[in-house]
């Protein structure tokens, strides 16, 4: 079987969503299964700041902003082609919705790029945000108040069991508030303006009438504030993680913690260039607008009597993906895949977007090796180990979580990954043995390979131990393949013959095409335990020798037969 990485198998689809926000344009490409389970395989964010200057420009999108938007969408289009996306939906929010020259801008996008853009109403945007939240957090049966702070507006929605009870959009955004108040150093005026808009909207009465069990924030601004709380921004403890007790903490923050962050952002006695540099270093491109966003959120906490807010890693873009799945997947149910959502939740918690992309690529590679291995297995063979869908689930989970220990530091990160998975009570729906198995796979994706009699495997039945070693070999191969940054992997091929199982990686190295074929003779499974050691080694040798000497040298290394074929 062959596949172009990270494209999915025929039973899956590659879907894409674009959120044309007031501050940034965000692109999501996911591999979606027929069950509705999906995994982001590519993400891209462009700081277009479409709403910049709209206040001073009479509510029109400037020509500079339009050029930035076209450039960003062109980049997204290139990704769509490379990933061979099956279906795409592009949505626009507040800036386009409110723009006086909206029609002109959308026509330009259509004519220059061929993209059709759906301009969402505030209520529809709120509904899709809620749908996105349901893909990340297990809150389906709860009355959920979702708050999403954007650049030009803030969406509020109360929902339960996938249905919106109430939704509204208010013209309060971190970009528009910054331009109107922060740049003129009118923080008190901004607070009064926010309170006035919130009270006059009827939002407070509606929220009190319906009520809510949990408040959830879903925007990048709110995620940045939560990160600031988690890393001790207000207490000068940035990047300090002192104990594994911190790993038990979920994506939440309290009103008093939010107030501390706001105080630090506006505090006059800690101003100056040093504090500004600290803010920029921590919040990066969001630093220009974070003060307005934090003050706005604190006012929302106060007026709606919110004591604590949970944070979703998913929002509008993922809601758009979920909407596509609900229309294309027969029998799609937003409640399924709760276990997988908790894995993604944990991975997102401790990984940057770049590391998440790497982990997702690793999971794609592992799945293809797993499927090829399972198809190649002979059920009649005496020593054959039967792999099933649960084994694949454990493998994919471990791939997604194998590098979360880097949050603590690179040295010994595989051990830290194990401790975070084991001690955090993050994986919902898995029993203790399943959590231990996933944690061990993450622990042993590198360094010393555990023997069957290893202490960590003592409590597992013999069949589980044998399966573990196979899955461990697969994750090691997958990580090794994914980490070969100097090579562009085009596809993986797996096949079986009388000689054994063969994995072929077809790759491009510099200006040369190299085909690496690694094959084992006789028994399929036991020799897999060593394959990961040789994969990177062969690539390095190929750079040096580029001759038949390497082929001869590796061929003598029984039971491994390796060949390098130059195209």
C-alpha positions in Angstrom: 0.0 0.0 0.0 1.2 3.5 -0.7 0.3 7.0 0.6 1.4 10.6 0.1 2.1 11.9 3.5 0.3 13.3 5.4 -2.7 12.6 3.2 -5.1 10.1 4.6 -6.3 6.7 3.3 -9.1 6.3 0.9 -11.6 5.9 3.7 -10.7 9.3 5.1 -11.0 12.8 3.7 -8.9 15.9 3.8 -10.9 18.9 4.8 -9.9 22.6 5.2 -11.4 25.6 6.9 -10.4 29.3 6.7 -11.4 31.8 9.3 -10.9 35.4 7.9 -10.9 37.2 11.3 -10.5 40.9 12.0 -7.0 40.4 13.4 -5.7 37.2 11.7 -6.6 34.7 9.0 -6.4 31.1 10.2 -6.3 28.0 8.1 -6.9 24.5 9.3 -6.4 21.3 7.3 -7.6 18.1 8.9 -7.6 14.4 8.2 -11.2 13.3 9.0 -12.4 9.7 9.5 -16.0 8.6 8.5 -16.7 8.4 12.2 -16.2 12.1 12.6 -12.9 11.8 14.3 -10.4 14.4 12.9 -6.8 15.4 13.4 -5.2 18.7 12.3 -2.4 17.9 9.9 -1.6 21.5 8.9 -2.2 24.9 10.3 -1.3 28.4 9.2 -1.9 31.8 10.7 -1.3 35.1 8.9 -1.5 38.4 10.8 -3.6 40.2 8.2 -5.2 42.7 10.7 -8.0 43.2 8.2 -9.8 45.6 10.5 -6.8 47.9 11.0 -7.7 51.5 10.2 -11.4 50.8 9.6 -12.4 53.2 12.4 -10.5 56.0 10.8 -11.3 55.0 7.2 -15.0 55.3 7.4 -15.6 51.6 7.9 -13.8 50.4 4.8 -11.2 47.7 4.4 -8.0 49.6 3.3 -6.1 48.7 0.1 -3.1 47.6 2.2 -5.3 45.3 4.2 -6.8 43.9 1.1 -3.4 43.1 -0.3 -2.4 41.4 2.9 -5.6 39.4 2.7 -5.0 38.3 -0.9 -1.4 37.3 -0.1 -2.6 35.2 2.9 -5.3 33.4 0.9 -2.8 32.7 -1.9 -0.6 30.9 0.7 -3.5 29.0 2.0 -4.4 27.9 -1.6 -0.9 26.5 -2.1 -1.4 24.4 1.0 -4.7 23.2 -0.3 -3.1 22.0 -3.5 -0.2 20.3 -1.7 -2.4 18.5 0.8 -4.9 17.6 -1.9 -7.8 18.9 0.0 -11.2 17.3 -0.8 -13.5 20.1 0.5 -12.9 23.6 1.7 -15.0 26.3 3.4 -13.9 29.9 3.8 -15.8 32.1 6.3 -15.4 35.8 7.1 -16.4 37.5 10.4 -16.8 40.9 11.9 -14.4 43.0 9.7 -15.9 41.8 6.4 -19.4 41.7 7.9 -19.2 45.4 8.9 -17.1 46.7 6.0 -18.7 49.4 3.8 -16.8 48.0 0.8 -17.5 44.3 1.6 -18.9 43.5 -1.9 -15.9 45.0 -3.6 -13.5 43.1 -1.4 -15.2 39.7 -1.9 -15.4 40.3 -5.7 -11.7 40.8 -5.7 -11.1 37.6 -3.8 -13.3 35.7 -6.2 -11.8 37.2 -9.3 -8.1 36.9 -8.3 -8.2 33.6 -6.4 -11.5 31.8 -7.3 -12.5 31.5 -3.7 -16.1 31.9 -2.5 -16.3 33.4 1.0 -19.3 32.9 3.3 -19.8 36.0 5.4 -21.2 34.8 8.8 -23.8 36.7 10.7 -22.9 37.3 14.4 -25.4 34.6 15.5 -24.1 32.0 13.0 -20.5 32.8 14.1 -21.5 32.2 17.7 -23.2 28.8 16.8 -20.1 27.6 15.0 -17.8 28.6 17.8 -20.0 26.6 20.2 -19.9 23.6 17.8 -16.1 23.9 17.8 -15.9 23.9 21.6 -17.9 20.7 21.7 -15.1 19.0 19.6 -12.6 19.9 22.3 -14.3 19.6 25.7 -16.8 17.0 27.0 -19.6 19.4 27.9 -22.3 18.2 25.6 -24.9 17.7 28.4 -24.1 20.9 30.2 -25.6 24.4 29.9 -22.5 26.1 28.4 -21.8 29.8 28.1 -19.2 30.3 25.4 -17.3 33.6 25.0 -15.2 34.3 22.0 -13.3 37.6 21.8 -12.3 38.5 18.3 -10.7 41.6 16.8 -13.9 43.3 15.9 -16.6 41.6 17.9 -17.3 39.3 20.8 -19.6 36.3 20.5 -21.7 35.0 23.3 -23.7 31.7 23.0 -25.5 29.5 25.5 -26.0 26.0 24.3 -26.8 22.5 25.5 -26.7 19.1 23.8 -25.5 20.7 20.6 -28.3 23.1 20.3 -28.0 26.9 20.7 -30.4 28.3 23.3 -29.2 31.9 22.9 -26.5 33.6 20.8 -25.5 37.1 20.1 -22.6 39.2 18.8 -21.5 42.5 20.3 -19.2 45.1 18.6 -16.5 44.8 21.2 -13.2 43.5 19.8 -9.6 43.8 20.9 -8.5 45.5 17.7 -11.3 48.0 17.6 -11.0 48.8 21.3 -7.3 49.3 21.0 -7.7 51.7 18.1 -10.4 53.7 19.8 -9.1 53.8 23.4 -5.7 52.2 24.2 -3.7 54.2 21.7 -5.1 57.3 23.2 -4.4 56.0 26.7 -8.1 56.1 27.7 -8.4 52.8 29.7 -11.1 54.1 32.0 -13.1 55.4 29.1 -12.8 52.0 27.5 -14.0 50.2 30.6 -17.1 52.5 30.8 -17.8 51.9 27.1 -17.6 48.1 27.5 -20.0 48.2 30.5 -22.4 50.4 28.6 -22.5 48.1 25.6 -22.9 45.0 27.7 -25.8 46.5 29.8 -27.6 48.0 26.8 -27.4 44.8 24.8 -29.8 42.8 27.0 -27.1 40.2 27.4 -27.0 40.3 31.2 -30.7 39.7 31.6 -30.8 36.9 29.0 -27.8 35.1 30.6 -29.4 35.3 34.1 -32.7 34.1 32.7 -31.2 31.0 31.0 -28.3 30.4 33.4 -25.2 28.3 32.7 -23.2 25.6 34.4 -19.8 26.3 32.9 -18.3 29.3 31.2 -15.8 28.6 28.3 -13.5 30.9 26.5 -12.5 29.9 23.0 -10.5 32.7 21.3 -6.8 33.2 20.9 -7.0 36.2 23.3 -8.5 34.1 26.0 -6.0 31.2 25.4 -3.2 33.7 25.7 -4.5 35.0 29.0 -4.9 31.5 30.3 -1.3 30.8 29.3 -0.2 34.0 31.1 -1.9 32.7 34.3 -0.5 29.2 33.9 3.1 30.4 33.4 2.9 33.1 36.1 3.1 36.2 34.0 1.7 38.3 36.7 4.1 36.9 39.3 7.4 37.0 37.3 7.4 33.2 37.1 7.3 32.8 33.3 8.3 29.4 32.0 8.7 28.1 35.6 7.1 24.7 36.1 7.9 23.7 39.7 6.2 20.4 40.2 4.1 17.7 38.6 1.1 19.2 40.5 1.0 21.8 37.7 0.4 19.1 35.2 -2.8 18.2 36.9 -4.2 21.6 36.2 -6.6 21.8 33.3 -7.3 24.7 31.0 -9.0 27.0 33.5 -8.4 30.3 35.3 -10.3 32.2 38.1 -11.4 35.8 38.2 -8.7 36.8 40.7 -6.0 35.3 38.4 -7.4 37.3 35.5 -7.5 40.4 37.6 -3.8 39.9 38.5 -2.9 39.7 34.8 -4.8 42.9 34.0 -3.2 44.7 36.9 0.3 43.7 35.5 -0.7 44.9 32.1 -1.9 48.3 33.2 0.3 48.8 36.3 2.0 52.3 36.1 4.7 51.4 38.6 6.0 48.6 36.4 6.0 50.4 33.1 8.8 51.5 30.9 10.7 49.9 28.1 11.6 46.8 30.2 8.0 45.9 30.9 7.0 46.6 27.3 9.8 44.2 26.1 8.6 41.6 28.6 5.0 41.9 27.3 6.1 41.7 23.7 8.3 38.7 24.5 5.5 36.8 26.1 2.5 37.7 24.0 4.4 38.3 20.7 2.2 39.5 17.9 -0.8 39.6 20.2 1.0 42.0 22.6 -0.4 45.1 20.8 -4.0 44.1 21.5 -3.7 42.0 24.7 -4.5 44.8 27.1 -7.8 45.6 25.5 -8.7 41.9 25.3 -7.8 41.3 29.0 -9.8 44.4 30.2 -12.8 43.4 28.1 -12.7 39.8 29.5 -12.5 41.1 33.1 -15.5 43.3 32.5 -17.4 40.3 31.1 -16.5 38.3 34.2 -17.7 41.0 36.5 -21.0 41.8 34.7 -22.0 38.1 34.1 -20.8 36.9 37.5 -18.3 34.5 36.1 -16.0 33.1 38.8 -14.0 30.6 36.7 -13.6 30.0 33.0 -12.5 26.9 31.2 -10.6 27.3 27.9 -11.1 25.5 24.6 -8.3 24.9 22.2 -10.9 24.8 19.4 -13.1 27.6 18.1 -14.7 28.8 14.9 -12.4 26.9 12.4 -13.0 23.6 14.1 -16.7 24.4 14.2 -16.7 24.8 10.5 -15.0 21.4 10.1 -17.6 19.8 12.4 -20.3 21.4 10.3 -18.9 19.8 7.2 -18.6 16.5 8.9 -22.2 16.6 10.1 -23.3 17.0 6.5 -21.0 14.4 4.9 -20.6 11.7 7.5 -23.6 9.4 7.8 -24.7 9.1 11.4 -22.3 11.7 12.6 -22.6 12.3 16.3 -20.9 15.2 18.1 -20.7 13.1 21.3 -18.5 10.4 19.9 -14.8 10.3 20.1 -14.7 11.7 23.6 -11.5 9.6 24.3 -9.8 11.0 21.3 -10.8 14.6 22.2 -9.1 14.2 25.6 -5.9 13.1 23.8 -6.0 16.1 21.5 -6.8 18.3 24.5 -3.7 17.1 26.4 -1.4 17.3 23.4 -2.6 20.9 22.7 -2.1 21.8 26.3 1.6 21.1 26.3 2.6 21.4 22.7 3.2 24.5 20.5 1.5 24.5 17.1 4.7 23.4 15.4 5.2 20.5 17.8 1.5 19.5 17.3 2.0 19.5 13.5 5.1 17.2 14.0 3.2 14.9 16.3 0.3 14.7 13.9 2.6 13.8 11.0 4.1 11.1 13.3 0.6 9.7 13.9 -0.1 9.7 10.1 3.1 7.7 9.4 2.4 5.3 12.3 -1.1 4.6 11.1 0.2 3.7 7.6 2.8 1.3 9.0 0.2 -0.2 11.4 -2.3 -0.8 8.6 0.3 -2.2 6.3 1.6 -4.5 9.0 -1.9 -5.7 9.9 -2.7 -6.4 6.2 0.6 -8.3 5.8 0.0 -10.5 8.8 -0.9 -14.2 8.2 -3.7 -15.2 10.6 -2.6 -18.9 10.2 0.9 -18.2 11.3 1.7 -19.7 14.7 3.5 -16.7 16.1 1.2 -14.1 14.5 0.0 -11.3 16.9 -3.4 -10.0 15.9 -3.6 -6.2 16.0 -7.0 -4.5 16.3 -8.5 -1.0 16.2 -7.9 -0.4 19.9 -4.2 -1.0 19.4 -4.2 1.6 16.6 -6.0 4.0 19.0 -3.3 3.6 21.6 -0.6 4.0 19.0 -2.1 7.2 17.5 -2.6 8.6 21.1 1.0 7.9 22.0 2.3 9.5 18.8 0.3 12.7 19.5 1.6 12.8 23.1 5.2 11.5 22.7 6.8 15.0 22.8 4.7 16.8 25.4 7.5 16.3 27.9 9.5 19.0 26.0 7.3 21.5 27.8 9.6 20.8 30.8 12.9 20.6 28.8 14.5 18.6 26.1 16.7 16.4 28.3 14.9 13.2 29.2 11.7 14.6 27.7 10.4 11.1 27.0 10.3 10.4 30.7 8.5 13.7 31.4 5.9 12.7 28.7 5.3 9.5 30.6 4.8 11.4 33.9 2.4 14.0 32.4 0.2 11.3 30.8 0.2 9.1 33.9 -0.2 11.7 36.7 -2.4 14.3 35.2 -5.8 12.5 35.0 -6.2 14.0 31.5 -7.3 11.0 29.4 -11.0 10.6 29.9 -12.7 7.3 29.0 -9.5 5.2 29.3 -9.0 2.8 32.1 -5.8 2.7 34.2 -4.2 0.0 32.1 -4.9 1.8 28.9 -3.4 5.1 30.2 -0.4 3.1 31.4 0.1 1.5 28.0 -0.2 4.9 26.2 2.2 6.5 28.7 4.7 3.6 28.2 4.6 3.9 24.4 5.4 7.6 24.8 8.2 6.8 27.3 9.9 4.2 25.1 9.6 6.0 21.7 13.4 6.6 22.2 16.4 5.5 24.1 16.6 1.9 25.6 14.1 -0.6 24.3 12.3 -2.5 27.0 12.5 -6.3 27.2 9.4 -8.5 27.7 10.4 -9.0 31.3 10.9 -5.3 32.0 9.5 -4.2 35.3 7.2 -1.6 33.6 5.5 -4.5 31.7 5.1 -7.0 34.6 1.4 -6.4 35.2 0.4 -6.9 31.5 -0.6 -10.3 30.0 1.8 -11.9 27.6 -0.2 -10.9 24.5 -0.3 -7.3 25.6 3.5 -7.3 26.1 4.0 -8.6 22.6 1.6 -6.1 21.1 3.4 -3.3 23.1 6.8 -4.2 21.6 5.3 -4.1 18.1 3.6 -0.7 18.7 6.7 0.6 20.3 8.8 -0.4 17.2 6.2 1.4 15.0 6.2 4.6 17.0 10.1 4.6 17.0 10.1 4.2 13.2 7.5 7.0 12.8 9.4 9.4 15.0 12.6 8.7 13.1 11.0 9.2 9.7 9.2 12.4 10.9 12.5 13.8 12.3 14.4 13.5 9.1 14.1 17.3 8.4 16.6 17.3 5.5 14.5 15.0 3.5 11.0 15.5 1.9 9.0 12.3 2.3 6.7 11.7 -0.6 5.1 8.4 0.4 5.4 5.2 2.4 4.9 1.8 0.9 4.3 -1.4 2.8 4.2 -4.9 1.3 4.6 -8.5 2.3 6.2 -11.5 0.6 7.6 -14.9 1.5 10.7 -13.0 2.6 8.9 -10.9 5.2 7.5 -7.4 5.7 9.0 -4.5 3.7 8.7 -0.8 4.4 9.7 1.5 1.6 10.2 5.2 2.1 10.3 7.2 -1.1 12.0 10.5 -0.5 13.7 13.5 -2.1 17.1 14.5 -0.8 18.5 17.8 -2.1 18.5 17.5 -5.9 18.7 13.7 -5.9 15.9 11.1 -5.6 16.7 8.3 -3.2 14.5 5.2 -2.6 15.1 3.5 0.7 13.9 -0.1 1.0 14.2 -1.8 4.3 13.1 -5.4 4.5 13.1 -8.2 7.1 13.5 -11.8 6.2 11.5 -14.7 7.8 9.4 -13.7 10.8 7.6 -10.4 10.4 7.3 -9.1 13.9 10.4 -9.8 16.0 12.9 -8.1 13.7 10.8 -4.9 13.7 12.3 -4.2 17.2 15.5 -3.1 15.6 14.4 -1.3 12.4 14.2 2.2 13.9 17.9 2.1 14.8 18.9 1.6 11.1 16.5 4.0 9.4 18.3 7.2 10.2 21.6 5.4 10.0 21.1 4.3 6.4 20.1 7.9 5.4 23.3 9.3 6.9 25.4 6.6 5.2 23.7 7.3 1.9 24.9 10.9 2.1 28.5 9.7 2.4 28.8 6.7 0.1 26.2 6.9 -2.6 27.5 3.6 -3.9 26.9 -0.1 -4.0 29.3 -0.5 -1.0 26.5 0.6 1.3 24.1 -2.0 -0.2 26.6 -4.7 0.2 27.5 -3.7 3.8 23.8 -3.6 4.9 23.0 -6.8 3.1 25.5 -8.7 5.2 23.7 -7.5 8.4 21.3 -10.5 8.8 18.3 -10.6 9.2 18.1 -7.0 7.9 18.4 -6.5 4.1 18.6 -2.9 3.0 19.0 -1.4 -0.4 19.4 2.1 -1.7 18.3 2.7 -5.3 19.3 6.0 -6.9 16.7 7.3 -9.3 
